């Protein structure tokens, strides 16, 4: 086993010039009222790693070009399609109108574990909510289903960027098996 150098890793990576050839994951992500610039930056970077379709920042979610986002995203703001839309309901209704299923990353009375997702959910929009209050009931009422990450310790949640990473790469795995 030999650790790959940055140049060796880069040989097989897309560039900004070749992104149009990438098989994007048909997932639209809606960040609603995320507080932390660093969480947003981390989500950008993870979104690049999974190569999602588009990232929407809504509510009071900070968005580029904030310094802390740019620092944490490490250039992913250039490779991830993104848009700021203040009202998340506007984005959800537009995506629903386009035939895209809407899912919340939230514990609800009918949520199911992320690892039980099937490939028939694509394309899908994933709502990721506030670090403290999660996804609001008003937005949950617009969802087709909700996804949870089972918790086994005394805490009932993960950091929002970590929870997003777990879920988005499970979605990538499912999509790539198609």
C-alpha positions in Angstrom: 0.0 0.0 0.0 1.4 3.4 -1.0 -0.3 6.7 -0.3 -1.2 8.5 -3.6 0.3 11.9 -4.2 -1.9 14.9 -5.0 -0.8 14.7 -8.6 -1.7 11.0 -8.8 -5.1 11.7 -7.3 -5.7 14.6 -9.7 -5.0 12.5 -12.8 -8.5 10.9 -12.4 -10.4 13.9 -11.2 -12.7 16.2 -13.1 -11.7 19.8 -13.6 -13.9 22.9 -13.9 -13.5 22.6 -17.7 -14.7 18.9 -17.7 -17.5 19.2 -15.2 -20.1 19.1 -18.0 -19.1 15.5 -18.7 -19.7 14.3 -15.1 -22.6 12.0 -14.2 -24.2 14.2 -11.5 -26.1 12.7 -8.7 -29.8 13.6 -9.3 -30.2 15.2 -5.9 -31.1 18.8 -5.2 -30.2 19.9 -1.7 -32.1 22.6 0.2 -30.4 24.1 3.2 -32.9 25.9 5.3 -31.7 28.4 7.9 -28.3 26.8 8.6 -26.5 29.1 11.1 -22.9 28.2 10.6 -20.7 29.4 7.7 -18.4 26.5 8.4 -21.2 24.0 8.1 -22.3 25.5 4.8 -18.7 25.4 3.5 -18.4 21.8 4.6 -21.7 20.9 2.8 -20.3 22.6 -0.3 -17.2 20.4 -0.2 -19.2 17.3 0.4 -21.6 18.2 -2.4 -18.7 18.4 -4.7 -17.4 15.0 -3.6 -20.8 13.5 -4.3 -21.3 15.7 -7.4 -24.9 16.7 -6.6 -27.2 18.4 -9.1 -27.7 21.6 -7.2 -27.5 23.2 -3.8 -30.1 25.8 -2.6 -29.5 28.0 0.4 -32.7 29.3 1.9 -33.8 31.3 4.9 -30.9 32.9 6.8 -28.4 30.3 5.5 -25.2 32.2 4.7 -24.0 31.9 1.2 -20.8 32.7 -0.8 -18.8 34.8 -1.0 -18.5 34.7 2.9 -14.9 34.2 3.9 -15.6 31.3 6.3 -17.6 29.4 3.6 -14.9 29.9 1.0 -12.2 28.8 3.4 -14.0 25.6 4.3 -15.4 24.8 0.8 -11.8 24.8 -0.6 -13.1 25.9 -4.1 -16.2 23.7 -4.2 -18.3 26.9 -4.6 -17.0 26.9 -8.2 -17.9 23.2 -9.0 -21.2 22.9 -7.2 -24.3 24.5 -8.9 -25.8 26.7 -6.2 -28.4 29.4 -5.7 -29.7 31.5 -2.8 -33.5 31.6 -2.6 -34.9 33.2 0.5 -38.1 31.2 0.7 -37.6 27.4 0.8 -41.2 26.7 0.0 -40.7 28.4 -3.4 -37.9 26.0 -4.2 -39.8 23.0 -3.0 -42.9 23.8 -5.0 -40.9 24.4 -8.1 -39.0 21.1 -7.7 -42.3 19.2 -7.0 -43.7 20.8 -10.1 -40.8 19.3 -12.0 -41.7 15.8 -10.7 -38.9 15.7 -8.1 -39.7 13.8 -4.9 -39.1 15.9 -1.7 -37.4 14.3 1.4 -36.4 15.7 4.7 -33.4 14.7 6.7 -35.3 14.6 10.0 -36.6 12.3 12.7 -40.4 12.0 12.3 -43.0 9.5 13.2 -42.7 8.0 9.8 -39.1 8.4 8.9 -37.0 5.5 7.8 -33.3 4.8 8.1 -31.0 6.2 5.4 -29.7 2.8 4.6 -33.2 1.6 3.6 -33.4 4.0 0.6 -34.0 2.4 -2.8 -33.0 3.6 -6.3 -36.6 4.5 -7.2 -36.3 7.8 -5.2 -34.3 9.6 -7.9 -34.5 12.5 -8.7 -35.0 13.7 -5.2 -34.6 17.0 -3.2 -33.2 16.6 0.3 -34.1 19.3 2.8 -31.5 19.8 5.5 -32.6 22.0 8.4 -31.3 24.2 11.1 -28.6 22.9 13.5 -30.9 23.2 16.6 -34.5 23.0 15.4 -34.1 20.9 12.3 -36.6 20.9 9.4 -39.8 22.9 10.3 -43.2 21.3 10.4 -44.3 23.6 7.6 -41.6 22.2 5.3 -42.2 18.6 6.5 -45.9 19.0 5.4 -44.5 19.5 1.8 -42.3 16.4 1.9 -43.0 13.0 0.4 -41.0 11.2 3.0 -38.3 11.7 5.7 -35.0 10.0 6.2 -33.3 9.5 9.6 -29.9 8.5 10.8 -30.4 6.1 13.7 -28.7 7.3 16.9 -27.4 4.9 19.5 -25.9 7.2 22.1 -27.4 9.7 24.4 -27.4 12.5 21.8 -30.3 12.4 19.3 -28.5 14.1 16.4 -25.3 14.6 14.5 -23.7 17.8 13.3 -25.7 18.9 10.3 -22.7 18.7 7.9 -21.8 15.2 9.2 -25.4 14.0 8.9 -25.6 15.4 5.3 -22.3 13.6 4.5 -23.6 10.3 5.7 -26.8 10.7 3.8 -25.5 12.1 0.5 -22.9 9.4 0.1 -25.5 6.7 0.8 -27.6 8.3 -2.0 -24.5 8.3 -4.2 -23.9 4.6 -3.5 -27.5 3.7 -4.3 -27.5 5.8 -7.5 -24.2 4.3 -8.7 -25.6 0.7 -8.4 -28.3 1.5 -10.9 
